[in-house]
Amino acid sequence: MTAFTVPIAEQIWDMKYRLKEIDGTPVDGTIEDTWRRIARDLASCEDDPRRWEETFYGALEDFKFLPAGRIIAGAGTRRSVTLFNCFVMGTLHDSMEGIFEGLKEAALTMQQGGGIGYDFSTIRPRGAEVKGVAADASGPLSFMDVWDAMCRTIMSAGSRRGAMMATLRCDHPDVEEFISAKSDAARLRMFNVSVLITDPFMEAVKADQSWDLIFDGDIYRTVKARDLWDKIMRSTYDYAEPGVIFIDRINEANNLHYAETIAATNPCGEQPLPPYGACLLGSINLAKLVEEPFEDDAGINQKILESLVGTAVRMMDNVVDVSKFPLPQQQREARAKRRIGLGVTGLADALVMMGLRYGSDEAVSQTEMWLKQIAHAAYRASADIAREKGAFPLFDQEKFLRSATMQTMSEDVCELVQAHGLRNALLTSIAPTGTISLYSGNVSSGIEPVFAFSYKRRVLQKNGSHTEEDVVDYAVQLWRDKFGDRALPDFFVNAQTLAPVDHVKMQAAAQKWIDSSISKTINCPADIDFDAFEEVYMRAWDLGCKGCTTYRPNDVTGSVLSVVEPSPKSERDFNKEHESRTDESDLSGDVVYMSEPLGRPETLEGRTYKVKWPDSEHAIYITINDLVQGACRRPFEVFINSKNMNHFPWTVALTRMISAVFRRGGDVSFVVEELKAIIDPLGGSWVEGKYIPSVLAAIGGVIERHMISTGFLKDVANNMTDESASTSSEITASTGKVCPVCYQPAMQRIEGCMTCLNCGYSKCG
C-alpha cells in the first residue's frame, strides 16, 4: 500500500473511511479501492459513467482533491447514510408541538450522520406569557438543554457524537443568558454557540448607543450596546464562546438574497444556510499541487489548478443527485439550489513550500490570488455544467447577476452565467479539514497555520500493546527529506507564534473570494490583554469577515496544547531530544484509543455492588469490570443480575448495551448521565436518605460511584493533566482538554471545532 506517506494517514483511513463488512472484514483492500469506490459512485449519474469515473479517480489520486469525510466514508457503500456533512434545520415554531417536531427532525438527521445548526431566536424569552395555559415560557436556553441531551444520546452514523450549532440574535431578550451559558463547564457541551450580530448593533456599539431587546415586536428591556458587546467579548475571552456571526453581512452578500433568509450556520460556521439547507464540502489540497517546493521557482500551475477545480465542482454537483437525505425537506432544498462548498486545505504548507511566512503581506497576496483563481474556475465550471444539464431550479438571471459575488467576477464568467445560467447557487466555502488533512499526509488544515511541526502519538493496539510514532507536518517532512539537518528557516511558523492580527488578515484575504463563509480559529495567547483581544473582533468586522472565532486557553475548555519550539540548532539535535523522552514515566495516563472494540482479556479487575430497591423482594447485583492500562483504568463491561425474573429482560438488555458502549471507548460517562435522568412514572424511592427517581437511576448512581472510586471520572474532570509529561517533544499533552475517544489531554480548537491532535477525533462532522 504505497499511497500513504505517514502511518497516521493509513490508520485514519482504516478507522474512519475504509469500507468494511459489518463483521469488520475490509471491502476496500487499499486506498486506491476507496478512490475507485467514490469515483464510480459519483460518476453513476453521468451519461458516460466510465469516462467520468476515470476523470474523478484522477482528481482523488494522490489526495489532490479531498471530498469531505461523509463522502469518503459513504459514497458507493449502498448504506442509508447522507453524503452531506451538516444541515441547518427548519425554523423552530414557537409552540410545544413545533419545538418537539424540530427535536425529532434533528434526531433523525443525526442518526444518518449529519451535524445540525439551529437558530433559537424564534422561541419566546424566559418569563414570557404562554397564552391558554396560564404559565410562563421557559425560554430558548431550556430547550437547548433538551437538544444537548438528545445529542449526547444519538450516535452520529453509529460511530461518533453529533455536532450542533446554536445561534441567537443580538436583540433577543435572553441573549445575555445565552452569552454566559457555557461558562458552566457541564452545560451545552454538544453545542457550539454564536451570537447573530446585526449591522445596526455594530453601529450602536461604535456610537455607544442604547440597544433594545425585542421579541415579537415588544421591547422587553433596553441595554447599552457597548455593555452587551463587552459581555460577548468577556465570555469568549474567558470561555472561548460564543462566536460572532455578522448575519446582515451574510444575507446581503448571499447569491440567493432573492430566495432565502439565513439565520444559522452549520456547526463549524463555514456554511450559513437557510432552513433545511445542506452542507456539501470538499477541498483542493494546495500542498499537493506546489511544484519545485522550497526553490526560487516554486509555485502552482494555474492550468492544473483550474482543471482540478472543474472536476471537483462536477463531482460535488453529482453528490446532490446520488446522496440520500435524512428528511425530504432537505432533499428538496438541496436540489432546488444545488449549493456546494468547495474550499482548500494545505494552504499554510503551500505557502511555506513557496518560502512565504503565513500572515505576511506576501502570503496574504498569494492567498488572495489562489482563492481568486479557484473562485473563477469554479464559476466557469458550474456555468459549463449548466449548459449541459441545466441551471439550478431557483436560478433567476436578472436577480442573480446583481449579487455581490457576480460584481467581483471577470467579464468572461459573467457572460457564461448570463448565457447558460449556473448549475450551483453557491460554490465556495472553507471548512475545517482536521481529519481529512491527517488522512492525506498531515497537511495543514483548511486555511489555518501549521498548528505544530511535529508531535508524538501513542496508539493502543487490539492486543493491548502500544505503538508510538512521530506525526510530522507535511511541509516540515518535505524539508527534512530535501535538506536533512538544515535548520528550519524563519518562514516556518505555527499557530502559537503568530500574532492574532496575522490570522485576521489571512481570513479576510480568503473571504474576498468565498461566496459562503470560512471556518477559522484565531489562536490567542493566554496572556493577551483584554483590549487587544477585543480589537481582534473589531478588526475582523472592519476587514469584511463574515464572522469571528477565537481560542484562548481557559479553565472551562482547557488550555492550548503546550508547544515547545525547536531551538536554532540542527534538526538532528532536535530529533535526538524528541526521541529521548519515550520512558513510560514521562507520559500521562496511557491512551485508550480504539479503532475497533478491544478483545476481552482473560482476566479483568472488578467489583460487585448490591442495590436493594424497596419495591423488589430481591436485590440487584451490579458487577463492573475495568480495563487497566498503565496508569489509566476505565470501565470495560457490566453485569446486572437479579433473582427477580420480572427484571430479566431489561437487566440483560442493559448488560449488553452498556458493555458494548464501554468496549467502544469514548466519553462513556454519558451512560451515567442518561441512567440517572430516567424517571419512573410510578414514582421513585428513598434510598439511604436520598430520593432516587427510578431503579435505573440507582444503577446509574452505582456506576458513577465506581467510576469515581477508580479515578476514571476524576481523571476526566481534571483533564488528566500530568506535569511530568514530556517537555522536549514539540507538543506535550499536559494541559489540554481530554479527548472523549483516546482520553489524552490533546483537544485543541481548530477552525472552530474541538479536535484531538492525538487520534484525530473531531466534534464536527
C-alpha positions in Angstrom: 0.0 0.0 0.0 2.1 2.8 -1.3 -0.3 5.8 -1.3 0.1 6.6 2.4 3.2 8.5 3.4 2.7 8.5 7.2 1.3 5.8 9.5 -1.4 8.1 10.9 -2.9 8.6 7.5 -3.4 4.8 7.0 -4.8 4.4 10.5 -7.4 7.2 10.0 -8.4 5.7 6.6 -8.8 2.3 8.2 -10.7 3.6 11.2 -13.0 6.2 9.5 -13.1 5.8 5.8 -12.3 2.3 4.7 -15.4 0.3 3.7 -15.8 -2.8 5.8 -18.4 -5.5 6.2 -20.4 -5.5 9.4 -18.1 -8.0 11.0 -15.1 -5.8 10.2 -13.8 -7.6 7.1 -12.3 -5.0 4.8 -14.0 -4.4 1.4 -11.6 -1.7 0.4 -8.3 -3.5 0.2 -6.3 -0.4 -0.5 -6.8 3.4 -0.5 -6.9 3.0 -4.3 -10.0 0.9 -3.8 -11.6 3.7 -1.8 -10.8 6.2 -4.5 -12.3 3.9 -7.1 -15.5 3.3 -5.0 -16.0 7.1 -4.7 -15.3 7.8 -8.3 -17.6 5.1 -9.6 -20.5 6.2 -7.4 -20.2 9.9 -8.2 -19.9 9.1 -12.0 -23.0 6.8 -11.9 -25.4 9.7 -12.7 -23.4 10.8 -15.8 -24.4 9.9 -19.4 -20.9 8.5 -19.8 -20.0 7.0 -16.4 -16.8 5.2 -17.5 -15.3 8.4 -18.8 -16.1 10.4 -15.7 -15.1 7.7 -13.3 -11.5 7.9 -14.7 -11.6 11.7 -14.5 -12.9 11.6 -10.9 -10.3 9.0 -9.9 -7.5 11.1 -11.3 -8.7 14.0 -9.1 -8.8 11.9 -6.0 -5.4 10.2 -6.7 -2.6 11.3 -4.5 -5.0 13.2 -2.3 -5.2 16.2 -4.7 -9.0 16.6 -4.2 -10.4 15.7 -0.8 -14.1 15.2 -0.6 -15.5 15.7 2.9 -15.4 12.7 5.2 -19.0 11.8 4.7 -18.4 11.4 1.0 -15.2 9.3 1.5 -16.9 7.1 4.0 -20.3 6.8 2.5 -20.1 7.0 -1.3 -20.7 3.7 -3.1 -21.4 1.8 0.1 -25.2 1.4 -0.5 -25.8 2.2 3.1 -28.5 4.5 4.3 -26.2 7.5 5.1 -26.1 11.0 3.9 -23.1 12.3 2.0 -23.8 15.8 3.3 -21.8 16.9 6.3 -24.2 19.2 8.1 -27.7 20.7 7.9 -29.4 23.8 9.2 -32.8 22.6 10.5 -36.2 24.0 9.8 -37.4 27.2 11.6 -38.4 26.4 15.1 -42.1 27.3 15.6 -42.8 28.9 19.0 -45.1 26.1 20.2 -44.6 22.9 22.1 -45.6 20.9 19.0 -43.3 22.9 16.8 -40.3 22.7 19.1 -40.5 18.9 19.6 -41.2 18.3 15.9 -37.9 20.1 15.4 -36.2 17.9 18.0 -37.5 14.8 16.2 -36.1 16.1 12.9 -32.8 16.8 14.5 -32.6 13.2 15.9 -33.4 11.7 12.5 -30.7 13.9 10.8 -28.1 12.9 13.4 -29.0 9.3 13.0 -27.8 9.4 9.4 -24.6 11.2 10.3 -25.4 14.9 9.8 -24.4 17.7 12.1 -27.0 20.3 12.6 -27.4 24.1 13.1 -30.4 25.8 14.7 -31.5 29.4 15.3 -33.3 29.6 18.6 -34.2 33.2 18.2 -37.8 32.3 17.2 -38.5 30.9 20.7 -40.1 33.4 23.1 -37.9 34.5 26.0 -38.0 33.1 29.5 -40.8 34.5 31.6 -43.0 35.5 28.6 -46.6 34.6 28.8 -47.8 31.3 27.3 -51.4 32.0 26.4 -54.0 29.5 27.2 -52.1 27.5 29.8 -51.6 30.2 32.5 -47.8 29.7 32.5 -44.6 31.5 31.8 -42.3 30.4 29.0 -39.0 28.7 30.0 -37.1 30.3 27.2 -34.8 29.1 24.4 -31.9 28.0 26.8 -34.1 25.4 28.4 -34.9 23.8 25.1 -31.2 23.9 24.1 -30.6 21.7 27.1 -33.1 19.2 25.6 -31.2 19.3 22.3 -28.0 18.8 24.2 -29.3 15.7 26.0 -30.6 14.3 22.7 -27.2 14.8 21.0 -25.4 13.1 23.8 -27.6 10.1 23.3 -27.7 9.8 19.5 -24.6 8.3 18.0 -23.9 10.1 14.7 -23.8 7.5 12.0 -23.2 4.9 14.7 -19.7 5.9 15.4 -19.3 9.4 16.7 -21.1 12.1 18.7 -23.1 14.5 16.8 -22.2 18.2 16.4 -24.5 21.2 16.8 -24.5 24.9 16.3 -26.9 27.2 18.2 -27.4 30.8 17.2 -29.4 33.6 18.9 -29.9 37.2 17.7 -28.2 40.0 19.5 -31.6 41.6 20.1 -33.3 38.6 21.7 -34.3 39.3 25.3 -32.4 36.1 26.5 -29.2 36.9 24.7 -27.3 37.7 27.9 -28.2 34.3 29.4 -27.2 32.7 26.0 -23.8 34.5 26.1 -22.9 33.2 29.5 -24.5 29.7 29.2 -21.2 27.8 28.5 -19.4 29.4 31.5 -20.9 26.3 33.2 -18.4 23.5 32.2 -21.2 20.9 32.3 -23.8 22.7 30.2 -24.4 22.6 26.4 -21.2 20.6 25.8 -22.6 19.3 22.4 -23.2 22.8 21.1 -21.0 25.4 19.5 -22.8 28.7 20.1 -22.7 32.0 18.3 -24.5 35.4 18.5 -26.0 36.8 15.4 -24.7 40.3 15.2 -26.5 42.8 13.0 -25.2 45.9 11.3 -27.3 48.3 13.5 -25.9 46.6 16.6 -22.3 47.2 15.4 -23.2 50.8 14.6 -24.7 51.2 18.1 -21.6 49.7 19.7 -19.3 52.1 17.9 -21.5 55.1 18.7 -22.0 53.9 22.3 -25.8 54.0 21.9 -28.6 52.1 23.7 -29.9 48.8 22.4 -33.5 47.3 22.6 -34.0 43.7 23.4 -37.1 42.7 21.5 -39.3 39.7 20.8 -42.4 39.7 18.5 -42.4 43.5 18.4 -42.4 44.0 22.2 -39.4 45.7 23.9 -38.5 43.7 27.0 -35.7 46.0 28.1 -33.0 48.3 26.9 -29.3 48.0 27.5 -26.2 49.8 26.4 -24.9 48.2 23.1 -21.3 48.5 24.2 -22.1 46.7 27.5 -23.7 43.9 25.7 -20.7 43.7 23.3 -18.4 43.7 26.2 -20.3 40.7 27.7 -19.8 38.8 24.5 -16.1 39.7 24.4 -15.6 38.8 28.1 -17.3 35.5 27.7 -15.3 34.4 24.7 -12.1 35.8 26.3 -12.8 33.6 29.4 -14.6 30.6 27.8 -13.9 30.6 24.1 -17.6 31.1 23.3 -19.8 32.4 21.9 -18.6 33.0 18.4 -19.7 36.0 16.5 -21.6 35.8 13.2 -22.2 39.1 11.2 -25.6 37.9 9.9 -26.6 41.0 8.0 -23.4 40.9 6.0 -24.0 37.2 5.2 -27.5 37.9 3.9 -26.5 40.9 1.9 -23.7 39.0 0.2 -25.7 35.9 -0.4 -26.1 34.9 -4.1 -29.6 33.8 -3.2 -30.6 37.1 -1.5 -33.8 37.0 -3.5 -34.9 33.5 -2.4 -33.9 32.9 1.2 -33.0 34.4 4.6 -30.2 32.9 6.6 -30.3 32.8 10.4 -28.0 29.9 11.3 -24.9 28.0 10.2 -23.6 24.5 10.3 -21.7 23.5 13.4 -18.3 25.0 12.4 -19.7 28.1 10.8 -18.3 27.8 7.2 -21.8 27.3 5.7 -24.5 29.8 6.5 -27.7 28.0 5.4 -31.4 28.6 5.2 -33.9 26.3 6.8 -33.3 22.7 5.8 -30.1 23.8 3.9 -27.5 21.2 3.4 -23.7 21.5 3.7 -21.7 19.7 0.9 -18.0 20.1 1.3 -14.7 19.3 -0.5 -11.2 20.7 -0.5 -8.4 21.3 -3.1 -5.2 20.2 -1.4 -2.9 23.0 -2.3 0.1 21.4 -0.6 0.0 18.6 -3.2 0.0 21.0 -6.1 3.2 23.0 -5.4 5.9 22.3 -7.9 9.6 22.6 -7.0 9.0 23.2 -3.3 11.5 25.4 -1.5 13.1 26.5 -4.8 13.0 30.0 -6.2 10.5 29.0 -8.9 8.2 27.1 -6.5 4.5 27.6 -7.4 1.2 26.1 -8.5 0.5 25.6 -12.2 -2.7 27.6 -12.9 -4.0 25.3 -15.6 -3.6 22.3 -13.4 -5.4 24.1 -10.6 -8.3 25.2 -12.8 -8.7 21.7 -14.3 -8.8 20.1 -10.8 -11.3 22.7 -9.6 -13.6 22.0 -12.6 -13.5 18.3 -11.9 -14.2 18.9 -8.2 -17.2 21.0 -9.0 -18.7 18.3 -11.2 -18.1 15.6 -8.6 -19.7 17.7 -5.8 -22.6 18.6 -8.1 -23.2 14.9 -8.6 -23.3 14.3 -4.9 -26.5 16.2 -4.8 -28.1 13.6 -7.0 -26.6 10.4 -5.6 -26.8 11.2 -1.9 -29.6 10.1 0.5 -31.1 12.7 2.8 -32.5 12.3 6.3 -35.6 14.4 5.6 -37.5 15.1 2.3 -37.4 18.8 3.1 -33.6 18.6 3.0 -33.6 16.9 -0.4 -36.0 19.5 -1.9 -33.8 22.3 -0.6 -30.5 20.8 -1.8 -31.8 20.0 -5.3 -33.6 23.4 -5.7 -30.3 25.3 -5.2 -27.5 22.7 -5.6 -25.2 24.7 -3.4 -21.7 23.2 -2.8 -18.8 24.3 -0.6 -15.5 23.9 -2.5 -12.5 25.1 -0.5 -8.9 24.4 0.2 -6.7 22.7 2.6 -2.9 22.7 3.0 -2.7 26.4 2.4 -0.1 27.1 5.1 2.1 24.2 3.9 1.8 25.5 0.3 2.9 29.0 1.5 5.8 27.5 3.4 6.9 25.5 0.3 7.0 28.8 -1.6 9.1 30.4 1.2 6.2 32.7 2.4 5.6 33.3 6.1 1.9 32.8 7.0 0.3 36.2 7.8 2.9 38.3 5.9 1.8 40.7 3.2 3.3 38.4 0.6 1.4 35.4 2.0 -1.9 37.4 2.1 -1.4 38.4 -1.5 -0.7 34.9 -2.6 -3.6 33.5 -0.7 -5.9 36.0 -2.3 -4.6 35.1 -5.8 -5.1 31.4 -5.3 -8.6 31.8 -3.9 -9.5 34.2 -6.8 -8.3 31.6 -9.3 -10.3 28.9 -7.6 -13.5 31.0 -7.5 -13.3 32.0 -11.1 -12.6 28.4 -12.2 -15.5 27.1 -10.1 -18.0 29.5 -11.6 -16.8 28.7 -15.1 -17.2 25.0 -14.4 -20.6 25.5 -12.9 -21.8 27.5 -15.9 -20.4 24.8 -18.3 -22.3 22.1 -16.4 -25.5 24.3 -16.5 -25.1 24.5 -20.3 -25.1 20.7 -20.3 -27.5 19.8 -17.6 -29.4 23.0 -16.8 -29.2 25.7 -14.2 -30.3 25.2 -10.6 -34.1 25.4 -10.4 -34.3 28.7 -8.5 -31.9 30.5 -10.8 -33.1 34.0 -11.6 -30.7 35.5 -14.1 -31.5 39.2 -13.5 -31.5 38.9 -9.7 -28.5 36.6 -9.6 -26.3 38.8 -11.8 -27.0 41.6 -9.3 -25.5 39.6 -6.4 -22.4 40.8 -4.7 -20.4 37.8 -5.9 -21.1 38.4 -9.5 -19.9 42.0 -9.2 -16.4 40.7 -8.5 -16.3 38.1 -11.3 -14.4 38.6 -14.6 -16.3 39.6 -17.7 -16.0 36.1 -19.3 -17.5 34.5 -16.2 -20.4 36.9 -16.2 -21.0 36.2 -19.9 -21.0 32.5 -19.3 -23.5 32.8 -16.4 -25.7 35.2 -18.5 -25.7 32.7 -21.4 -26.2 29.4 -19.6 -27.1 30.1 -16.0 -25.3 28.4 -13.1 -25.6 24.9 -12.0 -24.9 25.7 -8.4 -26.2 28.7 -6.4 -23.1 28.9 -4.2 -19.8 27.3 -4.9 -17.1 28.1 -2.4 -16.6 27.6 1.3 -13.6 26.8 3.5 -14.3 24.0 6.0 -12.4 22.6 9.0 -10.4 19.7 7.5 -8.7 18.3 10.5 -9.3 14.6 9.9 -9.0 14.6 6.1 -5.8 16.6 6.4 -4.3 13.9 8.6 -5.6 11.3 6.2 -3.9 13.0 3.3 -0.4 13.1 4.9 -0.8 15.6 7.8 -1.1 18.7 5.6 -2.0 21.9 7.4 -5.8 22.1 7.8 -8.0 24.5 5.8 -6.5 28.0 5.8 -5.2 27.6 9.3 -1.5 28.0 10.0 0.5 24.8 10.8 -0.5 24.0 14.4 2.8 22.4 15.3 5.7 21.0 13.4 5.5 17.5 15.0 4.2 15.6 17.9 4.2 12.1 19.3 1.1 10.0 19.1 0.6 6.8 21.0 -1.8 4.2 19.7 -3.3 1.3 21.7 -3.4 -1.8 19.5 -6.1 -4.6 19.7 -3.7 -6.8 21.6 -3.2 -4.2 24.3 0.3 -3.1 23.3 1.2 0.4 22.3 2.9 1.9 19.3 4.4 5.3 19.4 5.1 7.4 16.3 6.0 10.9 15.3 3.4 12.9 13.4 5.3 15.5 11.3 3.7 18.3 9.4 3.7 17.6 5.6 5.9 20.6 4.7 8.3 20.0 7.5 8.8 16.4 6.4 9.4 17.6 2.8 12.1 20.0 4.1 13.8 17.2 6.1 13.7 14.9 3.1 15.3 17.5 0.9 17.7 19.3 3.3 18.3 16.8 6.1 19.7 18.5 9.2 19.5 22.1 7.9 17.6 24.3 10.4 14.1 25.4 9.5 14.0 28.9 8.0 12.1 31.8 9.6 9.1 31.3 7.2 8.2 28.1 9.1 5.8 29.5 11.7 3.0 27.8 13.7 -0.2 28.9 15.4 1.4 29.6 18.7 4.0 32.1 17.3 1.6 34.1 15.2 0.1 37.4 16.3 -3.8 37.3 16.2 -3.8 40.1 13.5 -2.0 37.7 11.2 -4.9 35.3 11.4 -7.4 38.0 10.7 -5.6 39.3 7.7 -5.5 35.8 6.2 -9.2 35.2 6.9 -10.1 38.5 5.3 -8.0 37.8 2.2 -9.7 34.4 1.7 -13.2 35.8 2.4 -13.0 38.1 -0.6 -13.3 35.1 -2.9 -15.5 32.8 -0.8 -19.2 33.2 -1.6 -20.2 31.3 1.5 -18.1 31.5 4.6 -14.9 30.3 6.4 -14.2 28.1 9.4 -11.2 29.8 11.0 -10.0 29.9 14.6 -7.8 32.8 15.7 -5.5 31.4 18.4 -4.7 33.9 21.1 -2.1 33.6 23.8 -3.4 33.1 27.4 -1.8 36.4 28.5 -3.3 38.6 25.7 -4.7 41.8 27.1 -8.5 42.0 27.0 -8.5 45.3 25.0 -6.1 43.7 22.4 -8.4 40.6 22.3 -11.5 42.7 21.7 -9.7 44.5 18.9 -9.3 41.2 17.0 -13.1 41.2 16.6 -13.3 44.8 15.6 -10.5 44.2 13.0 -12.5 41.2 11.6 -15.6 43.4 11.3 -13.6 46.2 9.6 -11.9 43.9 7.1 -15.1 42.4 5.9 -15.1 39.0 7.6 -18.5 37.2 8.0 -17.7 36.0 11.5 -15.0 35.6 14.0 -14.0 32.8 16.3 -11.1 32.9 18.7 -9.5 30.5 21.1 -7.7 31.5 24.2 -6.7 28.9 26.9 -9.2 28.9 29.8 -10.3 26.8 32.7 -13.5 25.5 31.1 -12.5 24.3 27.6 -8.9 23.5 28.6 -5.6 25.1 27.7 -3.9 25.1 24.3 -1.5 22.2 24.0 2.0 23.1 25.0 4.2 23.7 22.1 8.0 23.9 22.5 9.7 25.4 19.6 12.9 23.8 18.4 16.0 25.9 19.2 18.1 27.2 16.3 20.1 24.0 16.4 20.2 21.4 13.8 17.3 19.2 13.0 19.4 16.2 14.0 19.8 17.6 17.5 16.1 18.4 17.7 15.3 14.8 16.7 17.6 13.4 19.3 15.9 15.4 22.0 12.5 14.5 20.6 13.3 10.8 20.6 15.0 10.7 24.0 11.8 11.2 26.1 10.0 7.9 25.5 10.1 6.4 29.0 6.7 5.4 30.3 7.2 7.6 33.4 7.2 10.7 31.2 3.8 10.0 29.9 0.4 11.0 31.4 -2.3 8.4 31.6 -2.0 5.8 28.8 -4.1 6.3 25.7 -7.2 4.2 25.5 -7.8 4.5 21.8 -9.8 2.0 19.8 -10.5 1.9 16.1 -12.5 -1.2 16.8 -13.8 -2.8 20.1 -11.0 -4.3 22.1 -11.0 -8.1 22.6 -11.6 -9.2 26.1 -8.6 -10.1 28.2 -8.8 -13.4 30.1 -8.9 -11.6 33.4 -10.2 -8.3 34.5 -10.3 -6.4 37.8 -13.8 -5.5 39.0 -16.2 -5.0 41.9 -19.7 -6.1 42.6 -22.3 -3.8 44.2 -25.7 -4.7 45.8 -28.7 -2.5 45.2 -31.8 -3.2 47.3 -34.8 -1.5 45.7 -37.7 -1.0 48.1 -40.4 -2.4 45.7 -38.5 -5.6 44.9 -38.1 -8.6 47.1 -34.7 -9.5 45.6 -31.6 -7.3 45.4 -29.9 -6.3 42.1 -26.2 -7.1 41.8 -24.1 -5.0 39.6 -20.6 -6.1 38.6 -18.3 -3.6 36.9 -15.0 -4.9 35.4 -12.3 -2.5 34.4 -9.6 -2.5 31.8 -6.2 -1.4 33.3 -3.6 0.1 31.0 -0.7 1.5 32.9 -1.9 4.5 34.9 -5.4 4.5 33.3 -8.3 2.4 34.5 -11.6 2.6 32.6 -14.8 0.6 32.8 -14.9 -2.3 30.3 -18.0 -4.3 31.0 -21.1 -4.5 33.3 -23.1 -7.5 34.5 -26.5 -6.8 36.1 -28.3 -9.7 37.8 -31.3 -10.3 40.0 -33.4 -13.3 41.1 -36.5 -11.3 40.2 -37.5 -12.7 36.8 -39.5 -9.6 36.1 -36.2 -7.8 35.9 -34.6 -10.3 33.5 -35.3 -8.7 30.1 -34.1 -5.2 30.9 -31.2 -6.4 33.0 -29.9 -8.5 30.1 -30.5 -5.6 27.7 -28.7 -3.1 30.0 -25.8 -5.6 30.4 -25.3 -6.0 26.7 -25.8 -2.4 25.7 -23.7 -0.7 28.4 -20.9 -3.3 27.9 -21.0 -2.6 24.2 -20.7 1.1 24.8 -17.8 0.7 27.3 -15.9 -1.5 24.9 -16.1 1.0 22.1 -14.4 3.7 24.2 -15.2 7.3 24.2 -16.6 9.6 26.9 -18.7 6.8 28.5 -19.6 9.0 31.4 -22.7 9.9 29.5 -24.1 6.4 30.4 -24.3 7.6 34.0 -26.0 10.9 33.0 -28.6 9.1 30.9 -29.5 6.4 33.5 -29.7 9.0 36.4 -32.1 11.1 34.3 -34.7 8.3 34.0 -37.8 8.9 36.0 -40.2 6.1 36.8 -43.8 7.3 36.1 -45.0 5.3 39.1 -42.6 7.1 41.4 -39.1 6.6 42.7 -38.0 5.6 46.2 -35.9 6.9 49.1 -32.7 5.0 49.4 -30.2 5.8 52.3 -31.9 9.2 52.8 -31.8 10.2 49.2 -34.6 10.2 46.7 -33.9 8.1 43.6 -36.3 8.6 40.7 -36.1 5.0 39.4 -34.2 1.8 39.8 -32.3 2.6 36.6 -31.2 5.9 38.1 -30.0 3.8 41.1 -27.9 1.7 38.8 -26.5 4.8 37.2 -25.5 6.1 40.6 -23.7 2.8 41.3 -21.7 3.1 38.0 -20.9 6.7 38.8 -19.6 5.9 42.2 -17.5 3.1 40.8 -16.0 5.4 38.1 -15.1 8.0 40.8 -13.6 5.3 43.1 -11.3 4.0 40.3 -10.3 7.5 39.4 -11.9 7.4 35.9 -14.3 10.3 36.5 -11.8 12.3 38.4 -9.3 12.0 35.6 -11.9 13.2 33.1 -13.0 16.1 35.3 -9.4 17.2 36.0 -8.4 16.8 32.3 -5.9 14.1 33.3 -3.1 16.6 33.5 0.4 15.5 34.4 3.1 18.0 34.9 5.7 15.2 34.4 4.6 14.7 30.8 7.3 15.0 28.1 8.6 18.5 27.7 11.1 18.0 24.8 8.6 16.9 22.3 7.2 19.8 20.2 3.8 19.0 21.6 3.1 17.7 25.1 -0.3 16.7 26.1 0.0 18.1 29.6 -2.6 20.9 29.7 -5.2 20.3 27.0 -8.8 19.2 27.4 -9.3 15.4 27.5 -10.3 13.7 24.2 -13.5 11.7 24.6 -12.1 9.0 22.4 -8.4 8.4 23.3 -8.5 10.1 26.8 -5.4 12.1 26.1 -5.4 15.8 27.1 -4.9 16.7 23.4 -8.1 18.6 22.4 -7.4 21.8 20.6 -9.9 24.2 19.0 -9.1 24.1 15.3 -11.2 26.0 12.8 -14.0 26.4 15.3 -14.1 22.7 16.2 -12.6 20.9 19.1 -10.2 18.4 17.5 -7.8 15.8 19.1 -4.3 16.0 17.9 -3.6 12.6 19.3 -6.1 10.5 17.5 -7.8 12.8 15.0 -11.2 12.8 16.7 -13.3 15.9 15.8 -16.6 17.1 17.3 -17.6 18.3 13.9 -19.0 16.1 11.1 
